[in-house]
Amino acid sequence: MARTAATLAKGPIALGNLAAILHPVNGRSMAYALMVRRVVEIDLDARLGDRSECRAVPPLPLAMPSIRR
């Protein structure tokens, strides 16, 4: 996760490049797992491929909203 965060801090990157940075064999699966964990956002408007754009997911708020008004 640290390597991915450092890479995406520089800006968007192609899925193929991110996969190559993560692992030589399982990099793409690792990128998908990071998407599920809300670390990486992959553009799903187009067909997934090596050129799909990956971005860092903005951090979620730390505090839970109050249920009281």
Secondary structure, 3 states (H helix, E strand, C coil): CHHHHHHHCCCCEEHHHHHHHHCCCCHHHHHHHHHHCCCEEECCCCCCCCCCEEEECCCCCCCCCCCCC
